[in-house]
Amino acid sequence: LGGGGQAQQRPKSSQNVSVSAKFREQLTGLMRTLDKTDPVFVRCIKPNQHKAPALMEGVLVEHQLRCSGVLAAVKISQSGYPSRVLFTDFTPRYAPLLPAGKGVGGTDKQKCRELLETLGVEESMFQMGRSQVFLRSGVLSHLEQLLADAVSDSAIALQRFSRSFLVPKLSTLRDAARRAEAHVLALVQRGRYREMQRRARAGSKVAAVCVAALCASRLCRCRKAAVVLQKIVRGRQTRRRIAVAQARQKALQKMFAQQQPPPVPPGAALTAGVPAPKSPGVG
């Protein structure tokens, strides 16, 4: 009460917040979130009435596109200038398409117009704005194709130019290949010749050993045959000598036997008064 009769202010509790206040707070938060994002609207098309996958009914889809205004928006976009590019982005990007030694000058707008005219784009296919150029449908894709072709041609030219310095000439490679082939063939032929020589020496040694063994066996057989023949000849000679000696002995015995007188009986010698002959070997 010492406050001069003024009522004390009490803090409002959460129970006193109305439904409209909650709604406004939620709506404010939603709007903040939407302002921070870039919303994209997606229109859903029902493909068929049977709710079956991978089934498209053309009449139903076309009817939905016509009713939703998508086809009309596409036609309007095609009849207008759907492609829009800033001057500051258009000129640096498509300036490489200009012929060699030709450039553009002036403001960004003038550079963009001169660039389009140089590339052969008709004036009805583009319009110049304050900060960007408006292009009809198909112009931007045509320029991108020209840029891709130019980049590809430049890359091929740069590659050919670099290869002409980095890669040796074809004649040099051919000569190097021939020299390498000659060296390889020489090594192979030398190896084959050495192998043939080794085999020839080995064959000569084997042949010499075989001939020596054959000659040794033949010499052994000849020696044995000579010994047998020698035995036969010596046996015949010995038998012939023995036969000759025996014949001589028989002849001598026969001759001695013929030279001696016949034996006289002892009584006959006494009777005749002739002294008896002395026996040989008696003194």
C-alpha positions in Angstrom: 0.0 0.0 0.0 3.0 2.2 0.3 3.1 2.4 -3.4 0.6 5.3 -3.4 -2.4 3.0 -3.9 -1.3 1.8 -7.3 -1.9 -1.9 -8.0 1.1 -4.1 -8.3 1.8 -5.5 -11.8 2.1 -9.2 -11.9 3.8 -11.1 -14.7 1.4 -12.8 -17.1 1.6 -16.6 -16.9 1.6 -18.8 -20.0 -1.9 -19.9 -19.2 -3.2 -16.4 -20.0 -1.9 -16.5 -23.7 -4.8 -16.6 -26.1 -5.1 -18.9 -29.1 -4.8 -16.1 -31.5 -1.5 -15.0 -29.9 -0.2 -18.5 -30.3 -1.3 -18.6 -34.0 0.3 -15.2 -34.7 3.6 -16.4 -33.1 3.6 -19.6 -35.1 2.7 -17.7 -38.3 5.5 -15.2 -37.7 8.0 -18.1 -37.2 6.8 -19.7 -40.4 7.2 -16.5 -42.4 10.8 -16.0 -41.0 11.6 -19.5 -42.2 10.1 -19.0 -45.6 12.0 -15.7 -46.0 15.3 -17.5 -45.3 14.7 -20.2 -48.0 14.1 -20.2 -51.8 10.7 -22.1 -52.1 10.2 -24.2 -55.2 6.7 -25.3 -56.1 6.3 -28.9 -57.3 3.1 -29.8 -59.1 2.2 -33.5 -58.8 0.7 -35.4 -61.7 -1.4 -38.5 -61.3 -0.1 -41.0 -63.9 -3.1 -43.5 -63.9 -6.4 -44.2 -62.2 -5.4 -47.7 -61.0 -2.5 -46.6 -58.7 -0.2 -49.1 -60.5 3.5 -48.5 -60.8 5.2 -47.9 -64.2 1.9 -47.2 -65.9 1.3 -43.9 -67.7 -2.0 -42.9 -69.2 -1.3 -40.2 -71.8 -4.9 -38.8 -72.0 -5.1 -38.4 -68.2 -1.7 -36.8 -67.9 -2.4 -34.4 -70.8 -5.7 -33.4 -69.2 -4.0 -32.6 -65.9 -1.3 -30.6 -67.6 -3.8 -28.6 -69.6 -6.0 -27.9 -66.6 -3.1 -26.9 -64.4 -1.8 -24.5 -67.0 1.6 -26.1 -67.4 1.4 -26.3 -71.2 0.2 -22.7 -71.4 3.1 -21.6 -69.2 5.6 -23.6 -71.4 4.2 -22.0 -74.6 4.4 -18.5 -73.0 7.9 -19.2 -71.9 8.9 -20.4 -75.4 7.3 -17.4 -77.1 9.1 -15.1 -74.8 12.7 -15.0 -73.6 13.2 -17.8 -71.1 17.0 -17.6 -70.9 18.4 -14.6 -69.1 22.1 -14.0 -68.5 23.9 -11.0 -66.9 26.1 -8.9 -69.1 29.0 -9.4 -66.7 28.6 -13.2 -67.0 27.7 -13.5 -70.7 30.7 -11.6 -72.3 33.6 -13.4 -70.4 32.0 -16.8 -71.0 31.4 -16.6 -74.7 34.2 -14.2 -75.7 36.5 -17.2 -76.7 34.0 -17.9 -79.6 35.2 -14.7 -81.3 37.6 -15.1 -84.3 41.3 -14.7 -83.7 42.3 -11.1 -83.6 38.8 -9.7 -83.2 37.6 -8.2 -79.9 34.7 -6.2 -78.5 34.8 -2.8 -76.8 32.5 -0.4 -75.0 30.2 -1.0 -72.1 29.1 -4.4 -71.0 25.8 -4.0 -72.9 27.6 -3.0 -76.1 30.1 -5.9 -75.8 27.2 -8.3 -75.3 25.4 -7.0 -78.4 28.5 -7.0 -80.6 29.3 -10.5 -79.4 25.9 -11.8 -80.4 26.0 -10.1 -83.8 29.5 -11.5 -84.4 28.4 -15.0 -83.6 25.5 -14.7 -86.1 22.6 -14.6 -83.7 19.6 -12.8 -85.3 18.4 -9.7 -83.6 14.9 -11.1 -83.2 16.3 -13.9 -81.0 17.5 -11.7 -78.2 16.7 -8.4 -76.4 19.0 -6.2 -74.4 17.9 -5.2 -70.9 19.4 -2.9 -68.4 21.7 -5.5 -66.7 21.1 -8.7 -68.6 20.4 -10.1 -72.0 17.2 -12.0 -72.8 17.5 -15.0 -75.2 14.8 -17.0 -76.9 14.6 -20.7 -76.5 17.4 -22.6 -78.1 19.9 -19.7 -78.4 21.7 -20.5 -75.1 22.0 -24.2 -75.9 23.4 -23.3 -79.4 26.0 -21.0 -77.8 26.9 -23.7 -75.3 27.4 -26.2 -78.1 29.6 -23.7 -80.0 31.6 -23.2 -76.8 32.0 -26.9 -76.2 33.2 -27.4 -79.8 35.7 -24.5 -79.5 37.1 -25.9 -76.2 37.4 -29.4 -77.8 39.2 -28.0 -80.8 41.6 -26.0 -78.7 42.3 -29.0 -76.5 43.1 -31.1 -79.6 45.3 -28.4 -81.0 47.2 -28.0 -77.8 47.6 -31.7 -77.5 48.9 -32.0 -81.0 51.3 -29.1 -80.5 52.6 -30.6 -77.2 53.0 -34.1 -78.7 55.0 -32.7 -81.6 57.6 -31.6 -79.1 57.3 -34.4 -76.5 56.9 -37.4 -78.9 59.8 -38.1 -81.3 59.1 -38.2 -85.0 57.8 -41.3 -86.7 61.0 -41.8 -88.7 63.0 -41.6 -85.5 60.8 -44.2 -83.8 60.9 -46.4 -86.9 64.8 -46.3 -87.0 64.9 -46.9 -83.3 62.6 -49.9 -83.7 64.6 -51.3 -86.6 67.9 -51.0 -84.6 66.3 -52.6 -81.6 64.9 -55.4 -83.8 68.3 -55.9 -85.4 70.0 -56.1 -82.0 67.4 -58.5 -80.7 67.7 -60.7 -83.8 71.5 -60.6 -83.6 71.3 -61.8 -80.0 68.9 -64.5 -80.9 71.0 -65.7 -83.8 74.2 -65.6 -81.7 72.4 -67.7 -79.1 71.3 -70.2 -81.7 74.8 -70.4 -83.2 76.3 -71.0 -79.8 73.8 -73.6 -79.1 74.5 -75.3 -82.5 78.2 -75.2 -81.7 77.7 -76.7 -78.3 75.5 -79.4 -79.8 78.1 -80.0 -82.6 80.9 -80.4 -80.0 78.8 -82.6 -77.9 77.9 -84.7 -81.0 81.5 -84.9 -82.0 82.5 -86.1 -78.5 79.7 -88.6 -78.4 80.6 -89.8 -82.0 84.2 -90.1 -81.0 83.3 -92.1 -77.9 81.0 -94.3 -79.9 83.7 -94.9 -82.6 86.3 -95.6 -80.0 84.0 -98.1 -78.3 83.2 -99.7 -81.6 86.8 -99.9 -82.7 87.7 -101.3 -79.3 85.1 -104.0 -79.6 86.2 -104.8 -83.1 89.9 -104.9 -82.0 88.9 -107.2 -79.2 87.1 -109.5 -81.5 89.9 -109.4 -84.0 92.5 -110.2 -81.3 90.4 -113.1 -80.1 90.1 -114.4 -83.7 93.8 -113.9 -84.3 94.6 -115.8 -81.1 92.3 -118.7 -82.2 93.7 -118.7 -85.7 97.2 -118.6 -84.3 96.4 -121.6 -82.1 95.1 -123.5 -85.0 98.1 -122.6 -87.2 100.6 -123.4 -84.5 98.9 -126.6 -83.7 99.0 -127.7 -87.3 102.6 -126.7 -87.7 103.5 -128.5 -84.5 101.6 -131.6 -85.6 103.3 -131.4 -89.0 106.7 -131.1 -87.4 105.9 -134.0 -85.1 104.7 -136.1 -88.0 107.9 -135.2 -90.0 110.1 -136.0 -87.0 108.3 -139.3 -86.5 108.6 -140.1 -90.2 112.4 -139.3 -90.1 112.8 -141.4 -87.0 111.0 -144.3 -88.7 113.1 -143.9 -91.8 116.3 -143.8 -89.8 115.2 -146.8 -87.8 114.3 -148.6 -91.0 117.7 -147.6 -92.6 119.6 -148.8 -89.6 117.6 -151.9 -89.6 118.5 -152.5 -93.2 122.3 -151.9 -92.7 122.7 -154.4 -89.8 123.2 -158.1 -90.7 120.7 -160.6 -89.7 121.3 -162.1 -86.3 123.2 -165.4 -86.1 122.5 -167.9 -83.5 125.4 -168.6 -81.1 125.7 -172.3 -81.8 126.0 -171.7 -85.5 129.0 -169.4 -85.1 130.9 -171.9 -83.1 130.3 -174.6 -85.5 131.5 -172.7 -88.4 134.7 -171.6 -86.6 133.9 -167.9 -87.1 134.1 -165.7 -84.2 130.7 -164.2 -83.1 130.3 -160.5 -83.7 130.5 -158.2 -80.8 127.4 -156.5 -79.5 127.4 -152.8 -79.9 128.3 -150.9 -76.8 130.7 -153.5 -75.6 134.4 -152.5 -75.4 
